[in-house]
Amino acid sequence: MTDLRFDFSGRTAVVTGAASGIGREIALELGRSGALVVVSDLQEDGCQRVVGEITEAGGQARVFPADVTDEAAMKGLVAFAEAEGGGLHMAVNNAGVGGPSLPTGEYPAEDWRRVIDINLNGVFYGMRWQIPAMERAGGGAIVNMSSILGSVGFANAAPYVAAKHALLGLTKTAAMEYAQKGVRVNAVGPAFIDTPLLSANLSAEVMAGLAALHPMGRIGTPAEVSALTCFLLSSRASFITGSYHLVDGGYTAP
């Protein structure tokens, strides 16, 4: 039987939005696979809990609380990872927010700016400093967390959809620029995933309705997104760059 485990021994990774949900699961899997994981989020307590989980399982992890909309903080995060791990080899730009549910003609400009700033500008600020660090390390891999809404529309979510579409263009452009410099850049597009953010804010009836949107009849799990993300970070994906990979239970198939 093929061994599906990853070996990230001797490599350093940064994960944003890692205090809970998808980011937490990715950080845990990277830690189980031997990477030194720098866990980053605005929620420092959540970061500390994730670091505790990784270290209790025998892995290595550090905390660096940061706001992805602050370019100086992103620069500092990368510098911290290089100092702690001797280089930066992997990054997952996962931090994101949904914003209010309103039609485009009623969407408050301040909420538009906030969603775009976190979901798009925050990824650029991360890549701006991650890529040079990976070049210094001799190469690396970046995964940007998009969404199924990077490829389809969704009513009452204009800034989120716009940011996730734009994120794919950013991913493809950077991948082309650094394809011969040892840095791979890909995007992952989850459908609705069972995270605390989703389940804590939606009724069981609404959750059942979301599940019904997927041909598989359920929503996904953070572990299913993490498995794909870690594959793209691994050497097994050495010929994959500039692409967008869905983990959506068939949501976009119709």
C-alpha positions in Angstrom: 0.0 0.0 0.0 1.2 3.5 -0.8 2.3 5.5 2.2 0.2 8.7 2.1 2.0 10.5 4.9 4.1 13.6 4.1 7.7 14.2 5.2 8.4 17.8 5.9 11.4 17.2 8.1 13.9 20.1 8.1 11.4 22.5 6.5 9.8 25.6 8.0 6.2 26.6 7.3 4.0 29.6 7.9 0.2 29.3 8.2 -2.0 32.4 8.6 -5.5 32.2 10.0 -4.2 29.1 11.9 -6.0 29.5 15.2 -9.0 27.5 14.2 -10.8 25.7 11.4 -8.9 24.9 8.2 -5.8 26.8 9.2 -5.5 24.9 12.5 -5.9 21.5 10.7 -3.2 22.4 8.2 -0.8 23.5 10.9 -1.5 20.3 12.8 -0.8 18.1 9.8 2.4 20.0 8.9 3.5 19.6 12.5 2.8 15.8 12.4 4.8 15.6 9.2 8.0 17.1 10.7 7.8 20.7 9.7 8.6 23.6 12.1 5.3 25.4 11.9 4.9 29.1 12.6 1.3 29.5 13.7 -0.1 33.0 12.9 -3.5 34.6 13.6 -4.9 37.7 15.2 -6.2 35.4 18.0 -3.0 34.8 20.1 -4.8 32.5 22.5 -5.9 30.3 19.7 -2.4 30.3 18.2 -1.0 29.2 21.6 -3.6 26.3 21.8 -2.6 25.1 18.3 1.1 25.3 19.2 0.4 23.3 22.3 -1.4 20.6 20.3 1.5 20.4 17.9 4.2 20.2 20.6 2.2 17.7 22.7 2.2 15.4 19.6 5.9 15.6 19.3 6.1 18.4 16.7 7.7 21.8 16.6 5.8 25.1 16.4 6.1 28.7 17.2 3.5 31.6 17.7 3.6 34.8 15.8 0.4 36.8 16.1 -0.1 39.1 13.1 -2.7 41.1 11.1 -2.4 40.1 7.5 -3.6 43.5 6.4 -0.4 45.0 7.9 2.5 44.6 5.5 5.1 45.3 8.1 3.6 42.5 10.2 3.8 40.1 7.3 7.4 41.1 6.7 8.0 40.4 10.4 6.3 37.0 10.3 8.6 35.9 7.5 11.7 37.2 9.2 10.7 35.4 12.4 10.2 32.1 10.4 13.6 32.5 8.8 15.3 33.2 12.2 13.5 30.3 14.0 13.8 27.7 11.2 16.8 28.7 9.2 14.7 29.6 6.2 11.2 29.6 4.9 10.1 26.7 2.7 6.3 26.6 2.8 3.5 29.1 3.3 -0.3 28.8 3.5 -2.1 32.1 3.1 -5.3 31.0 4.7 -6.6 34.0 6.7 -10.0 35.3 5.5 -13.4 36.7 6.4 -16.8 36.5 4.9 -18.4 39.9 5.5 -22.1 40.8 5.8 -24.6 39.1 3.5 -26.1 42.0 1.4 -26.7 42.6 -2.3 -24.1 44.6 -4.2 -26.3 47.7 -4.5 -26.6 47.9 -0.7 -23.1 46.8 0.3 -21.4 49.2 2.7 -18.1 50.5 1.3 -16.3 50.0 4.7 -17.2 46.3 4.7 -16.1 45.9 1.1 -12.7 47.4 1.9 -12.3 45.1 5.0 -13.1 41.9 3.1 -10.8 42.9 0.1 -8.1 44.0 2.5 -8.0 40.7 4.4 -8.8 38.2 1.7 -6.8 39.7 -1.2 -4.4 42.3 0.0 -3.4 40.2 2.9 -2.4 37.4 0.6 -0.3 39.8 -1.5 1.4 41.2 1.5 2.3 37.6 2.6 3.6 36.6 -0.8 5.5 39.8 -1.2 7.9 38.6 1.6 7.4 34.9 1.4 8.7 34.6 -2.2 12.1 36.3 -1.6 12.6 34.3 1.5 11.9 31.1 -0.4 14.3 32.1 -3.1 17.0 32.6 -0.3 16.1 29.1 0.9 16.6 27.6 -2.5 12.9 27.1 -3.3 9.6 26.5 -1.7 5.8 26.2 -2.2 2.9 28.5 -1.4 -0.8 27.6 -1.2 -3.3 30.4 -1.3 -6.7 29.6 0.2 -9.3 30.6 -2.4 -12.8 29.1 -2.5 -15.4 27.6 -4.8 -16.4 31.2 -5.1 -13.1 31.8 -6.9 -14.9 30.2 -9.9 -18.6 30.9 -9.5 -20.8 33.7 -8.2 -22.8 33.7 -5.0 -25.6 36.2 -4.2 -25.0 38.7 -1.4 -21.2 38.1 -1.2 -19.8 40.6 -3.7 -16.5 41.4 -2.0 -15.8 37.8 -1.0 -16.4 36.5 -4.5 -14.4 39.4 -6.0 -11.4 38.7 -3.7 -11.4 35.0 -4.3 -11.6 35.4 -8.1 -8.7 38.0 -8.0 -6.7 35.7 -5.8 -6.6 33.1 -8.6 -5.1 35.7 -10.9 -2.5 36.7 -8.3 -1.7 33.0 -7.8 -1.3 32.3 -11.6 0.8 35.4 -12.1 3.3 34.7 -9.3 3.5 31.1 -10.4 4.6 32.2 -13.9 7.1 34.7 -12.6 8.8 32.2 -10.2 8.4 28.9 -12.0 12.1 28.7 -12.9 13.2 30.0 -9.6 12.1 27.1 -7.5 9.0 28.6 -6.0 5.6 27.0 -6.8 2.3 28.8 -6.1 -1.1 27.2 -6.2 -4.6 27.8 -4.9 -7.1 25.6 -3.2 -10.9 26.1 -3.5 -12.9 24.6 -0.7 -16.7 24.4 -0.7 -18.6 24.8 2.5 -16.5 23.3 5.3 -17.5 22.3 8.8 -15.5 24.9 10.8 -16.4 26.6 14.1 -17.1 29.8 12.2 -19.7 28.1 10.1 -21.4 25.8 12.7 -21.4 28.4 15.5 -23.3 31.0 13.4 -25.8 28.9 11.4 -28.7 26.8 12.5 -29.0 23.1 11.9 -31.6 23.8 9.2 -29.3 26.2 7.4 -26.4 23.7 7.7 -28.6 21.0 6.2 -29.5 23.3 3.3 -25.8 24.0 2.6 -25.1 20.3 2.7 -27.8 19.8 0.0 -25.9 22.1 -2.4 -23.2 19.6 -2.7 -23.8 16.5 -4.9 -22.2 14.4 -2.1 -24.9 15.5 0.2 -22.6 16.9 3.0 -20.2 19.7 3.7 -16.5 19.0 3.9 -14.1 18.7 6.8 -11.0 20.7 7.5 -8.9 17.5 7.2 -10.1 17.0 3.6 -8.8 20.5 2.8 -5.6 20.0 4.7 -4.8 16.8 2.8 -5.0 18.6 -0.5 -3.1 21.6 0.7 -0.2 19.5 2.2 0.0 17.5 -1.0 0.5 20.7 -3.0 3.2 21.8 -0.5 5.0 18.5 -0.9 7.6 17.3 -3.3 5.0 14.9 -4.8 3.5 18.0 -6.4 6.8 19.1 -7.9 5.3 19.7 -11.4 2.2 21.5 -10.2 2.2 25.3 -10.2 -0.2 28.1 -11.1 -3.3 25.9 -10.7 -6.5 26.0 -8.8 -7.6 22.8 -7.1 -11.2 22.3 -5.8 -12.2 20.3 -2.8 -15.9 20.8 -3.1 -17.9 17.6 -3.0 -19.0 18.2 -6.5 -20.5 21.7 -5.8 -19.1 23.2 -9.1 -19.8 20.1 -11.2 -23.3 21.0 -12.5 
